[in-house]
Amino acid sequence: MIMKLMHYQRPSVAWPTFGRLANLQEELDRLFESPLTGWAPALDVHEDKDNFSVRLELPGMKREDIEVSLQDGALVISGERNEEKVNEGTTVHRQERYYGKFSRALTLPAAVAGDKVKAQYKDGILTVTLPKAEEAKPKAITVSE
């Protein structure tokens, strides 16, 4: 009997092809993002009319081990999760958590007010709020006669 392992893909209700392409793009981004690191934390990016919001999963890390910066229009988040020591004589049967250095760089689609960016780390989740610069916010234009 031959068993084939397949990568799980999230089902997409409205656009099944787009969902597969989005998954492919995510995998390519992870592949080419940081060739020197062994892992990249999962993240979500949201946008509303005033802000971009980026949330990363960083359980087990200390606030001091996380660096957040803006560089040439990109948000850069990096850090290092230290490996837990295993006592001598202990056998590890399974290890699925990632350790070591990571770095994520996200190009922002619009200008942000760098002096108003805030980062909060709570319960293993890093949330970075990036207020849009005034020139990047949508503006209503009145139509005249």
Order of alpha helices (4+ residues) and beta strands (2+ residues): alpha-beta-beta-beta-beta-beta-beta-beta
